[in-house]
Amino acid sequence: MGEGGIIKTGIAENLDELRDLKRNGKERLLDMQQREVRLTGISSLKIGYNKVFGYYLEVTHAHKDKVPDEWIRKQTLTYAERYITQIL
């Protein structure tokens, strides 16, 4: 019972999605990073995590002019800016 799996896959879509996030979260973040690099052309884009903001997108100052309007700037660093999005 402590290991989960009590509710069968396919019973609840939202539960299935949460299980998938738990099992494949790192791969999904990497996919998102690669997709955003392709869409924005920001080669230095990174996804990071901290306890204050949770997950964020980090962009060096050299590429901040390519940041989409829908990204929300949360923190300025010496070498970069950190943003959040609805998807994160």
Steps between C-alpha positions, in 0.01 A plus 500: 500500500789740568628458145185620324332325212175445691299690238530342159640701211225633274246557777575870550676709232632759744649226721665342196651837408635550852653152497663575167645825638642314798659229285611710203536852643866549410445388141199731465705795628779420255244476216356836603846658510583371151163618364547850645855520359359415154209745528695796640847448355651547848786251493603564862152440647494276807226372728586510867337462838521676834286501814387859451359493143481130426588429136624790289653576160843664511619719213835676475494876450631456145169331400244684713372692194370165363285423807127464411259754652304231685799406718495671839834634627557399862866560574799685363845353553843638412519284188137409424125553548261241641146463371193290574217392270154352544624161374770477766 
